[in-house]
């Protein structure tokens, strides 16, 4: 079953029909919100608001382990993550939709594995390609099917948040090879891999990263929100096509 993890701007899936709320609890606590089980484009899907239904959980305090475990326990086999990001690469300007291929993790202090605690065995996952190739291909095909333009590839640099980055930090990330900057790809992607779930993302560029383009001096939060509202309608069309696939 497809699960959708909604980020900023997608706290609920308004097109979800026949919805049933599932209050989940895991060994890692409660997920960010009740799971919504319903039908999207006639297919059964799960939806979870990553930051809570009221968007009141900042990125560094999201219970990523509970979110992933709750989705798996509810029957998810693949997760499409939706996340708003800043564009570092010049061609990734506001309004661009990107299906990233790589991740650089700049976060710290977040519980990042299921394999820890009393009695747990050390386990290593292969994370060479952090996103599922099959699910990435399915998202790209869904975008083509509904006529939406998306960029294929790019590296998502994951920062701690909740503050936005300095211009100097963005320059460092650019030297490192990051094309996008956001706050939620890690440890979410790694936990999905540990849980045996396919995981891929639709990254919604809502602003030029700090020091870039029209964010050279400052980032306009109002402009970010306007781009976000317009872009989410396009994301929903892609998700509907993905659900049908």
C-alpha angles and dihedrals in degrees: 000000000000118000123194121208107201120206133185109339093020106071091139136021104232094187093058110116132202089017123192122187118226119198104207133191125186138183085266096052131259125331121244092270140347112292116250115219115192147115125289115186087348095304126109113250139164124231130195128179104225094204096039130266091282092043089241102134115088119218096257092052099048111122094231094173093054091046095053095041093048092051092049092047089052092056105268116154098172132029127207108198120204115200136167115229144172120249117239098168111076095237092052096081128158112302095028117132114212133188099205124211104193140037136207113196117217095161125113138194097019117132097252109176143044089213102083139084134061112342095003118139122226109257131179125201125205104246100169089121105028095190124063109257092209095051092044088054091048092052092048090049090048090053091051091047093057096038097249120143116229132171115241113221139000137139121268113213109205116210129189100245154150086151119063118249131268120247089247092054090051090051090052091049090049090053088050090056102258115149098180134031125212140140110233113052091092134092086002096074094046093048091051089053091049089051092051094246127139109242133186136152144227105209114201112206106216100167145008107264118255113296093014131107113323088354091067092115103016141347117247109223091191091055090048091055093049092052090045093055093051095044096050092066088060091047091053091055090053092048091051090052090047092052090054093051 
